[in-house]
Amino acid sequence: MTILAEEAPAIPAPTAAPRRVVLVTGLSGAGKASILRILEDLGYEAVDNPPLRLMEDLMVRGERPAAIGVDSRSRGFDPEAIIALLARLKRNPALRLELVFAYADEASLLRRYTETRRRHPLAPTSRVSDGVTAEIALMAPLREAADVLLDTSDIALPMLRRMIEQRFSGSEQTEAGMTVSLISFAYPAGLPREAELVFDARFLRNPHYDPILRHKTGLDAEVAAYVEADPDFAQFVEKLTDLLTLLLPRFVQEGKKYASIAVGCTGGKHRSVRVVQLLAERLRALQPGLSQGAAEGGGNGWRVAVTHRELSRDLPQNGGNASRPAQQAGG
């Protein structure tokens, strides 16, 4: 969209804090509407599928943070045009603009369409699988350009809400620097797809085989003490801390805004949980020593967010009790 000079929206004074704008896109059925609702609950002004010719006005005008949904259903949808618009608006100092791309594996998308009995927007008269395939190809440029990739294949809504809140809450702590996401998980349930660094804690002694500890988690003091009694635990955590102490400041220097680090074990509830908790404590303790800018919230440091994937899956949903997958019985 071309805006003449006399029609150009007013840009806030340079001293004003940048207005946060989140553009949410992705595959149909991957949870875009849920993400928009969560952002709206956080105070964002949410608009779903506006005409593309109005998108720039929605991003530039207004005072509240904005969340805008766009996907293949949008009138005049053109991924390349959207990417060009984002590249131009990211140069506007009055905006803090991020592109979020939600996706899921094909099996999850097909299951969701079967459950809702809806037709795919790109295959209204043919198989849903044809629409999924066509949309994956259509949306590939936006996925490549995304600032945040969210794989919702096996993420429960409470966990998705927590992830969105951690990154987009709008607090001063969130605004500055890089977010380091620490995730505990169970190997039999699959690696977290967003993970950039993955570490294996299955060699540590397993509380699952202690009948008293089996039904507790790494958040319980008894389990923590049991895991930490492994003769190699302290050295393992120490070397992980040393590695992250080397890597994270370099990530910050190169302008990285999000780093995802996962630690796995058999059941994702004992050993990996304890390791993640201890890593979070250490990384938070390191934060004040990075630089004067980091200590003052100048964007040179990081904040730490913790997600225990398997514990989140056990949270009650819609008033019911989430079942525990049999293959995740170990520690």
C-alpha positions in Angstrom: 0.0 0.0 0.0 1.3 3.4 -1.0 0.7 6.4 1.3 1.2 9.9 0.0 3.3 12.2 2.1 0.4 14.3 3.2 -1.5 11.2 4.2 1.3 9.5 6.1 0.3 8.4 9.7 1.9 10.5 12.4 4.9 8.8 14.1 5.2 9.2 17.9 8.1 11.3 19.1 11.4 9.5 19.2 11.4 9.6 23.0 8.2 7.6 23.2 8.5 3.8 23.8 8.1 1.9 20.6 4.6 0.5 20.0 4.6 -3.3 20.1 2.9 -4.9 17.1 2.6 -8.6 16.7 1.6 -10.0 13.3 0.3 -13.6 13.8 0.1 -15.9 10.8 0.6 -19.6 10.1 -1.2 -22.7 8.9 -5.0 -23.0 9.2 -5.7 -25.1 12.2 -2.4 -24.4 13.9 -3.9 -22.1 16.6 -3.6 -18.6 15.2 -7.0 -17.7 16.7 -6.0 -18.9 20.1 -2.8 -16.9 20.0 -4.8 -13.8 19.1 -7.2 -14.3 22.0 -4.3 -14.8 24.4 -2.7 -11.5 23.2 -6.0 -9.8 23.5 -6.2 -10.9 27.1 -2.7 -9.4 27.6 -4.1 -6.0 26.5 -3.3 -6.1 22.8 -5.8 -4.6 20.4 -6.5 -7.7 18.3 -7.7 -7.7 14.7 -8.1 -10.9 12.7 -7.8 -11.0 8.9 -8.1 -7.3 8.0 -7.8 -6.5 4.3 -4.2 -6.2 3.4 -4.6 -2.7 2.2 -5.5 -1.7 5.8 -2.7 -3.5 7.5 -0.2 -0.7 7.5 -2.7 1.7 9.1 -3.5 -0.8 11.8 0.2 -1.2 12.6 1.2 2.4 12.6 -1.8 4.2 14.1 -2.9 3.8 17.7 -1.3 3.8 21.1 -2.0 0.3 22.5 0.0 -2.7 21.5 -1.6 -4.4 18.5 -2.0 -8.0 17.4 -3.0 -8.6 13.8 -3.9 -12.0 12.4 -3.4 -12.7 8.7 -3.5 -16.0 6.7 -4.5 -17.5 3.4 -8.1 -16.5 4.0 -7.3 -12.8 3.9 -8.5 -10.9 0.9 -5.6 -10.2 -1.5 -3.3 -12.5 0.5 0.3 -12.1 -0.8 3.2 -13.4 1.3 5.8 -11.5 -0.6 3.9 -8.2 -0.2 3.6 -8.8 3.5 7.3 -9.5 3.9 8.1 -6.3 2.0 5.8 -4.3 4.2 7.3 -5.8 7.4 10.8 -5.1 6.2 9.9 -1.4 5.6 8.0 -1.0 8.9 10.8 -2.6 11.0 12.9 0.4 10.1 10.3 2.7 11.8 11.8 3.5 15.3 8.3 4.0 16.6 7.4 0.4 16.2 8.6 -2.9 17.7 7.3 -5.4 15.1 7.5 -9.2 15.3 6.1 -11.9 13.0 4.8 -15.0 14.7 4.2 -18.1 12.6 2.1 -21.0 14.0 2.3 -24.4 12.5 1.7 -28.1 13.3 2.6 -31.4 11.7 0.2 -32.7 9.1 -1.2 -35.5 11.3 -2.2 -32.9 13.9 -3.8 -30.6 11.4 -5.8 -33.4 9.8 -7.0 -34.6 13.2 -8.2 -31.1 14.1 -10.1 -30.7 10.9 -11.7 -34.1 11.4 -12.7 -33.2 14.9 -14.3 -29.8 13.9 -15.6 -31.2 10.5 -14.5 -28.0 8.8 -13.3 -27.7 5.2 -9.8 -26.3 4.5 -10.0 -22.8 3.1 -7.7 -23.8 0.2 -9.6 -27.0 -0.6 -13.3 -26.2 -0.1 -14.4 -28.9 -2.6 -11.6 -31.5 -2.2 -9.6 -33.3 0.5 -8.3 -31.5 3.5 -4.9 -33.0 2.9 -4.8 -31.3 -0.4 -5.4 -27.9 1.2 -2.8 -28.5 3.9 -0.2 -29.3 1.2 -1.1 -26.3 -0.8 -1.0 -24.0 2.2 2.4 -25.3 3.4 3.8 -24.3 0.1 2.0 -20.9 0.0 3.1 -19.9 3.5 6.7 -21.0 3.2 8.1 -17.5 2.6 6.4 -16.2 5.8 7.6 -19.1 7.8 11.2 -18.4 6.6 10.8 -14.7 7.5 9.2 -15.3 11.0 10.8 -13.9 14.2 9.0 -16.6 16.2 8.1 -20.1 15.1 5.5 -21.9 17.3 4.9 -25.6 16.8 1.5 -26.4 18.3 1.4 -30.1 17.3 1.3 -31.4 20.8 1.0 -28.2 22.9 -1.9 -28.0 25.3 -3.7 -24.6 25.5 -2.3 -23.8 29.1 1.2 -24.3 27.8 0.6 -22.2 24.7 -0.8 -19.4 26.9 2.3 -19.5 29.1 4.6 -19.3 26.2 2.8 -16.3 24.7 2.6 -14.6 28.1 6.3 -15.1 28.7 7.3 -13.5 25.4 4.6 -10.9 24.9 3.5 -9.8 28.3 4.8 -6.3 27.6 6.5 -5.9 31.0 9.7 -3.9 31.2 11.6 -7.1 31.9 10.2 -8.6 28.7 10.9 -5.6 26.6 14.7 -5.6 27.2 17.2 -8.0 25.8 16.8 -11.6 24.8 14.4 -14.3 26.2 16.1 -17.5 27.1 13.5 -20.3 27.1 14.4 -23.4 29.2 12.3 -26.4 28.5 12.2 -29.8 30.2 10.7 -32.7 28.1 10.4 -36.4 27.7 12.3 -38.1 24.9 9.5 -40.6 24.1 7.1 -37.8 23.4 9.5 -36.1 20.9 12.0 -33.3 21.0 10.5 -29.7 21.4 10.5 -28.5 17.8 11.5 -25.0 18.8 14.6 -26.2 20.6 17.9 -24.8 19.3 20.1 -26.6 21.9 19.2 -30.0 23.3 20.8 -31.8 26.3 20.2 -35.4 27.5 19.8 -36.0 31.3 18.9 -39.7 31.0 22.3 -40.8 32.4 21.5 -39.4 35.8 20.0 -41.6 38.5 16.2 -42.0 37.9 13.7 -41.3 40.8 11.1 -43.2 38.8 12.4 -46.5 40.3 11.9 -45.2 43.9 8.2 -45.9 44.7 8.1 -43.0 47.2 9.4 -40.5 44.6 7.8 -41.9 41.4 4.7 -39.8 41.6 6.5 -36.6 42.7 8.4 -34.2 40.3 11.7 -32.4 40.0 10.0 -29.5 41.7 9.8 -31.4 44.9 12.7 -31.2 47.4 13.0 -35.0 47.8 13.3 -35.6 44.1 15.8 -32.7 43.7 18.0 -34.1 46.4 17.8 -37.6 44.9 18.9 -36.4 41.4 21.6 -34.1 42.8 23.1 -37.1 44.7 24.2 -38.6 41.4 28.0 -38.2 41.4 28.1 -36.6 37.9 25.2 -34.2 38.5 27.2 -31.2 39.7 29.8 -31.5 37.0 27.0 -31.8 34.3 25.2 -28.7 35.4 28.5 -26.8 35.8 29.6 -27.6 32.3 26.2 -26.7 30.9 26.4 -23.4 32.7 29.9 -22.8 31.4 28.7 -23.4 27.8 25.7 -21.1 28.1 27.9 -18.4 29.7 30.0 -18.5 26.6 27.1 -18.7 24.1 24.4 -16.4 25.4 26.3 -13.1 25.4 27.3 -13.8 21.8 23.6 -14.4 21.0 22.8 -11.1 22.5 25.6 -9.4 20.6 24.3 -10.6 17.2 20.8 -9.3 18.1 19.1 -12.6 18.8 15.8 -12.0 20.7 14.9 -15.6 21.6 17.0 -18.7 22.5 15.4 -22.0 23.2 17.3 -24.6 25.3 15.8 -28.0 26.1 16.8 -30.7 28.6 15.2 -34.2 28.3 14.9 -37.4 30.2 12.7 -40.4 30.0 9.5 -39.1 31.5 10.2 -35.4 31.6 9.1 -35.0 35.2 12.1 -35.7 37.4 15.7 -35.3 36.2 15.2 -32.8 33.3 12.9 -30.7 35.5 15.5 -30.4 38.2 18.3 -29.6 35.7 16.2 -26.9 34.1 15.3 -25.4 37.5 18.9 -25.2 38.5 20.0 -23.8 35.2 17.4 -21.1 35.4 18.6 -20.1 38.8 22.2 -19.9 37.6 21.4 -17.9 34.4 19.3 -15.4 36.4 22.2 -15.0 38.8 24.6 -14.4 36.0 22.5 -11.7 34.5 23.6 -8.7 36.7 27.2 -9.4 35.9 26.9 -9.1 32.1 27.2 -5.4 31.6 26.1 -2.1 32.9 23.5 -1.9 30.1 22.0 -5.3 31.1 21.8 -4.3 34.7 19.9 -1.2 33.7 17.6 -3.1 31.4 19.3 -1.6 28.3 18.7 -4.7 26.2 22.2 -6.2 26.5 21.2 -9.1 28.7 18.5 -11.7 28.9 15.5 -12.9 30.9 14.8 -16.5 31.6 11.5 -18.3 31.0 10.9 -21.9 32.2 8.5 -24.4 30.7 8.1 -28.0 31.9 6.4 -29.5 28.9 5.2 -32.8 30.5 4.1 -31.2 33.7 2.1 -28.7 31.7 0.4 -31.5 29.9 -0.9 -32.9 33.2 -2.7 -29.6 34.0 -6.5 -30.0 34.0 -8.1 -28.7 30.8 -11.7 -27.6 30.4 -12.5 -28.9 33.8 -11.2 -32.4 33.1 -8.1 -34.3 34.0 -5.4 -34.6 31.4 -4.2 -38.2 31.0 -0.6 -39.1 31.2 0.8 -40.9 28.2 1.9 -44.4 29.1 5.3 -44.0 27.3 6.1 -41.2 29.7 6.1 -43.2 32.8 9.8 -43.0 33.4 11.7 -40.2 35.1 
